[in-house]
Each structure stands twice: as C-alpha cells, then as structure tokens.
Amino acid sequence: MKSKFYRKVLTNGMTILFEKRSNPVVSVAFAVRCGGENESSSEKGISHFIEHMLYKGTPKRSAKMISKQIEEKGGDLNGFTSEAITAFHCKIPSKHINIALDVLSDMVKNSLFDEKEVEKEKQIIFEEIKLHQDNPIKYVFEGIQDVLYEKPFGVPLIGTYKTLGSLTRKKIVERFKQVYQPNNMILCVVGNANFDKIIDFAKKNFGNTKGKIPKFKILKRNKSKIEKRRGIDQANLIFAHHVPTFKEKKNYAAFALNILMAGGLSSRLFQEIREKRNLAYAIQGESNIGKEFAYNLIYVGAKKENVDLIKKLILDEFEKVSKELDEKELSQIKGQIIGNHFISIEDSQNQMGNLLLYEINSNAKELYEFEKKIRAVKLKDVKELAKIKKYSFFALLPQ
C-alpha cells in the first residue's frame, strides 16, 4: 500500500510527521522523546506522572475544558507513557483538526501543575499501582523487566510508592521544563489534513528553546524469580529473552520468531501447550524492541503444578525451531505478520502510534519498508535467535 508520507524537522528541532488520508478523520499526537528509560531509580514514575498532570489544566483551560473541547466535537482524547516516549493524542473529525492542535499544544506547553492537583494525582497513581499489583497478569508483565535488567531500567514504569512519594512539585516542573521543549518534540498527524498548515501551526506556536533528556545506562541481566500469593487460582508465568535492538541487525527476525512461537492460535506454543496437551488457556507472545533495549516474551496462564513442564516445553520448542524451521513455515509466518500489519494500520490512531515508535527508534520513513524488511528476514537468522542460551523467568503462583 503506497502512502503519502511527509517528514520535516523544523529549525527549532521539532519533528513533524504526516500521513495523508482521504477519510474525514484525523489522529493527532504531540510526543516527547522521553520515558521510563530516562529516569533514575529515585525518580521512577516521573514521566508517567507528568503525563497525568498535563490533563489537569492550563491558564487558558480547566481540566474539564481540555476534555470537553475535544469530546464535544466527537473526539477521543488520551495519552501514554512508554520506556522511550510520552505522548498525548486524540482522534477527531478532520474538520476539527485546529481544535485538536490547539488543545494538545496548550497542554504540552502551558500546564499549571497546581500544588493541590499534584498531591491529588499522587493518590490516584497509588491506586493505579494497587490495581496493577492486584491483577496477576499485569503484575508479571511489569515484573519481567526486573529479571531482565538492572536498576533503574528494571523498575516498573509507573514507579513505586517510595519514588512517587518523594516527587515534589518543584522536581516535576523542573523535569517538565527540561524535557518539554521543541527540539525533543514530535508532532504526528495521520488523516485528512494539509501538511503546510500543520507546519505553519508548529512554527507559530513553538519557539526555539532547547531541552535536554537525561540518559542512563541500560544493563542486561538474566534471572529467574518465583513469587507466591494467596487468593489466586492460576499460575501466571513469563519466559523472556534478550533480542537485537532497532540499532542492531536482526530485529525483524526477532519479531518473526516471537510470532512463530506465540503469535496466535496457530503458533507453535499455542498448539503444543494448549491444543495438544491442554495445559493452559492463555498463551501470548510479545516483542518489546526499542533503540536501547529489546526482548521477546511468552506469557502463559496455567495450573501451578504444570509450570516446570511448560517452561521445559517452551525451551524444547525453541530448540526444535533452531533445528527444524524451514523456508515454507517461515514464509507462512511472514505472510501472517504482513497481513496483520496492514489490518492494523487501517486505523489512523494505530498508524500514528507506529510512526511515533519508528521515529523514536530509527526514522518514521522506515515504517513504510515494513513489508520489505519482513520479507527479507533470513531463515538462518531466525534459527540462530532460537538457540536460547540465556533467559529470564518470572512466575506468580498460588500459595
């Protein structure tokens, strides 16, 4: 599928991404190149906290007005924080793009960080932490990085009671002013809009101030951890291993390997663990591949007495792939990945997220080479990555 894509870096360093579409809908995002990987151990959760606070009001708009001005036009307002990026976005009828640009830019430039709202939001995020801890699946998905990486990267993105409790308004505002500057920002638009008008808006509304993003070393490790908890009936386990990053070669081969192992009902592990042996209901694979870090994981929910067997079956299946995978099976996986990709990008909001991901990790233009890159994945590379020498394992078991 050929897309009309435009990319421009302004003189102030701000990156503008635009994909032209004919549907009368537009997805708009302002993002900064900063997230969990840019935090020290003592300030974990500050990026996510700032994300929450940007919805709490500006001199021009109350918190209610921020959401109301988007929603009354039929729009949907949201945001997210990941390890490498924090973004604020909305999907809205394209005739209202100026409202989206105005509201979102106001948020990322002029948020108030009212002292009372800061303290109130801490309590809300404390409840969010409890929600994650009380949900066994969320808990193991967040906890897997702790056995894959040293601190600070291994600490959950949301932070801890201690780190959030120590955050002051002064510290939060200092980080906001340090990071939320044009040279660290990306404006991404997907939909029926005019690129020149988007450029004009950005030039008129953002100056030339410069910001700096903190950097911390990401150190790998491989550990296994078992925890037990009363009140749950199912064991939740994650098997994970480091793979090549965006900066390295073979990251597309790593993605293909994860889909082969646990990407759907026809995947090798779904067939082996659930269909053949009836050992689990849920089996899910995920690739988390960035510029500075990368790992694949496999999640399984099962009876606690089957955990050791399932772990063995996962390792056995990797060994089989390293020896038996052939071009025919790999070609089928490539077709699945490419098909899933095109179905996903039909939604402008999904495509907006993809463009941001690729811009952060390499260059947004590379997204349009996705099919080519997947088709170019070599059998030998997938088989080599399947030779699992080291891995991390985290399981939460019923007590």
C-alpha positions in Angstrom: 0.0 0.0 0.0 1.5 3.3 -1.1 1.1 6.2 1.4 1.6 9.9 1.0 4.0 10.5 3.8 5.8 13.7 4.8 8.5 14.3 7.4 10.2 17.6 8.2 12.5 18.8 11.0 12.0 22.4 11.8 14.9 24.8 12.6 14.0 24.5 16.3 14.5 20.7 16.1 10.8 19.8 16.3 9.9 16.8 14.0 6.7 16.8 12.0 5.3 13.6 10.7 2.3 13.4 8.4 0.5 10.7 6.5 -2.2 11.9 4.2 -5.5 10.0 4.1 -8.9 10.7 2.5 -11.2 9.6 5.3 -12.8 12.6 7.2 -11.0 11.6 10.4 -7.6 12.7 11.8 -5.4 11.4 14.5 -3.1 13.9 16.1 -0.3 13.5 18.7 2.3 15.6 20.4 5.1 13.5 21.9 8.4 13.9 23.7 11.4 11.6 23.3 11.4 10.8 27.0 10.0 8.0 29.1 10.9 5.4 31.7 14.4 4.7 30.3 15.3 8.3 31.0 14.7 8.1 34.8 17.0 7.3 37.7 15.9 4.8 40.3 15.0 7.6 42.8 12.6 9.3 40.3 10.9 6.3 38.7 7.4 7.2 37.6 8.1 10.9 36.9 7.4 10.7 33.2 4.1 8.9 33.8 3.2 11.4 36.5 3.8 14.3 34.2 1.6 12.7 31.6 -1.3 12.6 34.1 -0.7 16.2 35.1 -0.9 17.6 31.6 -4.6 16.9 31.6 -5.2 19.0 34.8 -5.4 22.4 33.3 -3.6 25.4 31.8 -4.0 29.2 32.2 -6.4 29.0 29.3 -8.3 25.8 30.0 -9.5 23.9 33.1 -9.2 20.2 33.2 -12.8 19.8 32.2 -12.4 22.2 29.3 -9.5 20.2 27.9 -11.5 17.1 27.6 -14.8 18.9 26.8 -13.4 20.8 23.8 -12.3 17.6 22.2 -15.2 15.4 23.2 -18.0 17.8 22.2 -16.7 17.6 18.6 -16.8 13.8 18.7 -13.1 13.4 19.5 -11.4 10.9 21.8 -8.5 12.2 24.0 -5.9 10.0 25.5 -2.2 9.6 26.3 0.5 7.1 27.1 4.0 6.8 28.6 6.4 4.1 27.5 10.1 3.5 28.1 11.2 5.8 25.3 8.3 8.2 24.7 5.4 10.1 26.3 2.5 11.1 24.0 -0.8 13.0 24.1 -3.2 12.3 21.3 -6.7 12.5 20.0 -8.8 11.2 17.2 -11.3 13.7 15.8 -13.3 14.5 12.7 -10.7 16.1 10.4 -12.7 19.4 10.1 -11.8 20.0 13.8 -8.1 19.4 13.5 -7.4 23.0 14.6 -9.1 22.3 17.9 -7.0 19.2 18.4 -3.8 21.1 17.6 -4.7 24.0 19.9 -5.8 21.9 22.9 -2.8 19.4 22.7 -0.2 22.1 22.1 -1.6 24.1 25.1 -1.2 21.0 27.3 2.4 20.3 26.3 3.4 24.0 26.6 1.4 25.6 29.4 0.3 23.1 32.0 -0.1 24.6 35.5 1.0 21.7 37.8 -1.2 23.1 40.6 0.2 22.0 44.0 -3.2 20.6 45.2 -3.7 18.7 41.9 -0.1 17.2 42.2 -1.0 15.8 45.6 -4.4 14.5 44.5 -2.9 12.8 41.4 -0.3 11.0 43.6 -3.2 9.3 45.4 -4.7 8.4 42.0 -1.5 6.8 40.8 -1.1 5.0 44.1 -4.5 3.4 43.4 -3.2 2.6 39.8 -0.2 0.8 41.3 -2.5 -1.2 43.5 -4.6 -2.1 40.5 -1.5 -3.4 38.7 -0.4 -5.3 41.7 -3.8 -6.9 42.3 -4.0 -8.0 38.7 -1.7 -11.1 38.3 -1.3 -10.7 34.6 -0.4 -7.0 34.8 1.9 -7.8 37.7 4.0 -10.4 35.8 4.2 -8.2 32.7 5.5 -5.3 34.7 7.8 -7.5 36.8 9.6 -9.2 33.9 11.9 -6.3 33.3 13.2 -6.6 36.8 14.7 -10.0 35.9 15.9 -8.8 32.5 17.6 -5.6 33.5 19.4 -3.9 36.4 18.1 -0.8 38.0 17.0 1.8 37.1 15.5 0.3 33.9 14.2 -2.8 35.7 12.0 -0.7 38.0 8.3 -0.5 36.8 7.5 2.4 34.5 4.7 3.5 36.8 7.1 3.9 39.7 6.8 2.8 43.4 5.1 4.3 46.5 8.6 5.5 47.6 9.7 7.2 44.4 6.3 8.8 43.7 6.0 9.9 47.4 9.3 11.7 47.1 8.3 13.7 44.0 7.7 17.4 44.7 6.0 19.9 42.5 9.4 21.6 42.1 11.0 18.5 40.8 8.1 17.7 38.5 8.1 21.2 37.0 11.9 21.2 36.6 11.7 17.9 34.6 8.8 19.2 32.5 10.7 22.4 31.6 13.8 20.4 30.9 12.2 17.9 28.6 9.1 19.5 27.0 10.9 21.7 24.6 10.6 21.8 20.7 13.9 20.0 20.0 12.6 17.0 22.0 9.1 17.0 20.4 7.3 15.2 17.6 4.0 16.3 16.1 2.4 13.4 14.3 -0.8 13.7 12.2 -2.5 10.9 10.3 -5.6 11.7 8.2 -7.3 14.2 6.0 -5.2 17.4 6.7 -2.9 19.8 5.0 0.8 19.4 5.7 1.7 23.0 5.0 -0.9 24.2 7.5 0.4 21.8 10.1 3.9 23.2 9.6 2.6 26.7 9.9 0.9 25.9 13.2 4.0 24.4 14.6 6.2 27.3 13.6 3.8 29.9 15.0 3.2 28.1 18.3 6.6 26.8 19.3 9.8 28.8 19.7 13.5 27.9 19.7 14.1 26.9 23.3 16.2 23.8 23.8 15.8 21.0 26.2 17.9 18.1 27.4 16.8 14.5 28.0 18.5 12.5 30.8 20.3 9.3 29.8 21.0 6.2 31.9 22.8 3.0 31.1 20.6 0.0 30.4 22.3 -3.1 31.8 21.1 -6.5 30.9 20.8 -9.5 33.2 19.1 -12.9 33.3 17.4 -14.0 36.4 14.6 -16.3 37.5 12.1 -15.3 40.2 9.1 -17.1 41.7 6.6 -15.4 43.9 3.6 -16.9 45.7 0.3 -15.2 46.5 -2.8 -16.1 48.4 -6.2 -15.6 46.8 -5.3 -16.5 43.2 -6.1 -19.8 41.5 -3.8 -19.7 38.4 -0.1 -19.6 37.9 1.0 -16.7 35.7 4.4 -17.0 34.1 6.6 -15.2 31.7 9.6 -16.6 29.8 11.7 -13.8 28.3 15.0 -13.4 26.4 17.0 -10.5 25.0 17.0 -10.0 21.3 18.6 -7.5 18.9 17.5 -3.8 19.2 16.5 -1.4 16.4 20.1 -0.3 16.3 21.3 -3.8 15.6 20.6 -6.1 12.7 18.1 -8.9 13.0 15.4 -7.1 15.0 12.8 -8.1 12.3 14.0 -11.7 12.6 13.4 -11.4 16.4 9.9 -10.2 15.8 9.2 -13.1 13.3 10.5 -15.6 15.9 8.0 -14.3 18.5 5.1 -14.6 16.2 6.2 -18.1 15.2 6.4 -19.1 18.8 3.3 -17.5 20.3 1.6 -15.2 17.8 -1.9 -16.5 17.6 -3.9 -19.8 17.7 -1.8 -21.4 15.0 1.6 -20.6 16.7 3.8 -23.4 17.8 3.4 -23.0 21.6 -0.4 -22.5 21.4 -0.6 -25.8 19.5 1.9 -27.6 21.7 0.8 -26.3 25.2 -2.9 -25.8 24.8 -4.2 -27.8 21.8 -2.0 -30.9 22.1 -1.6 -31.1 25.9 -4.5 -28.9 27.4 -2.1 -27.4 29.9 -3.2 -23.7 29.6 -5.9 -21.4 28.4 -3.9 -18.2 27.7 -0.7 -18.2 25.7 0.6 -14.8 24.4 3.8 -13.6 22.8 5.1 -10.0 22.8 8.1 -8.3 21.3 9.3 -5.1 23.1 12.0 -3.9 20.8 13.4 -0.4 21.2 16.6 1.5 20.2 18.4 0.9 23.5 16.8 -2.4 24.7 14.9 -5.3 23.2 13.3 -8.5 24.4 10.7 -11.1 23.5 8.4 -12.7 26.0 6.0 -15.5 26.2 3.1 -15.4 28.8 1.2 -18.5 29.9 -1.6 -18.9 32.5 -1.8 -22.4 33.9 -2.0 -24.7 36.9 0.9 -24.2 39.3 1.8 -27.9 39.1 2.4 -27.5 35.3 4.8 -24.6 35.5 8.0 -26.6 35.3 6.6 -28.7 32.4 5.5 -25.6 30.5 8.9 -24.0 30.9 10.5 -27.2 29.6 8.1 -27.2 26.6 9.0 -23.6 25.8 12.7 -24.4 25.8 12.2 -27.6 23.8 10.2 -25.8 21.2 12.9 -23.1 20.7 15.4 -25.9 20.2 13.1 -27.5 17.6 12.8 -24.2 15.8 16.6 -23.8 15.8 17.0 -27.2 14.1 13.8 -27.8 12.1 12.4 -24.5 10.9 12.2 -24.4 7.1 11.5 -21.8 4.4 7.9 -22.9 4.0 6.9 -22.3 7.6 8.9 -19.0 7.8 7.1 -17.8 4.6 3.8 -18.5 6.3 4.8 -16.5 9.3 5.9 -13.6 7.1 2.5 -13.6 5.4 0.8 -13.6 8.8 2.9 -10.6 10.0 2.4 -8.6 6.9 -1.3 -9.3 6.8 -1.7 -8.3 10.5 0.3 -5.1 9.8 -2.0 -3.9 7.0 -5.1 -4.7 9.1 -3.7 -2.7 12.0 -2.7 0.4 10.0 -6.2 0.8 8.6 -6.9 2.6 11.9 -5.3 6.1 11.8 -4.6 6.0 15.5 -2.7 2.8 15.2 -0.7 4.2 12.4 0.0 7.4 14.4 1.5 5.1 17.2 3.5 3.2 14.6 5.0 6.4 13.2 6.0 7.6 16.6 7.5 4.3 17.5 9.6 4.2 14.4 10.7 7.8 14.7 11.9 7.2 18.2 13.7 4.1 17.3 15.1 5.0 13.9 13.2 7.1 11.4 9.5 7.1 10.7 10.2 6.5 7.0 11.4 3.0 7.8 7.8 2.1 8.7 6.9 2.1 5.0 9.6 -0.5 4.4 8.0 -2.9 6.9 6.8 -5.4 4.4 10.1 -5.3 2.6 12.0 -5.8 5.9 9.9 -8.7 6.9 10.2 -10.5 3.5 14.0 -10.0 3.8 14.2 -11.9 7.1 16.6 -14.8 6.7 15.9 -18.4 7.8 19.4 -18.7 9.3 18.9 -15.6 11.5 15.6 -16.8 13.0 17.1 -20.3 13.7 20.1 -18.7 15.3 18.0 -16.5 17.5 16.0 -19.6 18.6 19.2 -21.0 20.1 18.3 -19.8 23.6 21.5 -19.7 25.7 20.2 -17.3 28.4 16.8 -16.3 29.5 14.8 -14.7 32.3 11.7 -16.2 34.0 9.1 -14.8 36.3 6.2 -16.6 37.8 3.4 -15.7 40.3 2.0 -18.9 41.8 -1.0 -19.6 44.1 0.1 -20.2 47.7 
